[in-house]
Amino acid sequence: MNNQFGRPGRLYRDLNRAMISGVCAGVARQISVDPLWVRGAAVAGVIFAPMVVLPGYALAVVLVPKA
């Protein structure tokens, strides 16, 4: 999603389309894809690299502001 200057806007947690905390929905909104794709990638990441994805998700929940 671009702002008026053509640059990507800020990342926010999308609580309207959230399943858990809105991180995946916010990322999906930011890159203009369906949240299902981002959630699928997150699940795959948890299966194959949980020691990286779970702390990253937890940090995103804390650091990324609500929309």
C-alpha positions in Angstrom: 0.0 0.0 0.0 1.6 3.3 -1.1 1.1 6.6 0.5 0.7 9.9 -1.4 4.4 10.0 -2.1 4.5 6.5 -3.7 6.5 5.0 -0.9 5.1 2.1 1.2 3.2 3.1 4.3 3.8 2.0 7.8 3.2 -1.6 8.9 0.3 -1.9 11.3 -1.4 -5.0 12.9 -4.8 -5.3 11.2 -7.2 -6.2 14.0 -10.2 -6.3 11.6 -8.9 -9.3 9.7 -6.9 -10.8 12.6 -7.0 -14.5 13.6 -4.6 -14.2 16.5 -3.1 -10.7 16.9 -3.3 -9.2 13.4 0.4 -9.5 12.4 -0.1 -11.7 9.4 -3.1 -9.6 8.3 -1.1 -6.4 8.6 1.8 -7.9 6.6 -0.7 -9.1 3.9 -2.2 -5.6 3.7 1.3 -4.1 3.4 2.3 -6.3 0.5 -1.2 -6.4 -1.0 -1.8 -10.1 -0.9 -4.6 -12.3 0.7 -3.9 -12.9 4.4 -4.3 -16.6 3.8 -1.0 -16.7 1.9 0.9 -14.9 4.7 -0.7 -17.1 7.3 0.3 -20.2 5.3 3.9 -19.0 5.1 3.8 -18.3 8.9 2.6 -21.9 9.6 5.2 -23.3 7.3 7.8 -21.2 9.1 6.7 -22.5 12.5 6.9 -26.1 11.2 10.4 -25.8 9.6 12.0 -23.0 11.7 10.1 -22.5 14.9 13.1 -21.1 16.8 13.2 -18.2 14.3 9.6 -17.6 13.5 8.0 -17.8 17.0 10.3 -15.2 18.6 10.0 -13.0 15.5 6.2 -13.2 15.7 6.2 -12.4 19.4 8.4 -9.4 18.7 6.1 -8.3 15.9 3.1 -8.5 18.3 4.9 -6.2 20.8 6.6 -3.8 18.4 4.1 -3.4 15.5 1.4 -0.9 16.5 -2.3 -1.6 16.1 -4.1 0.0 13.1 
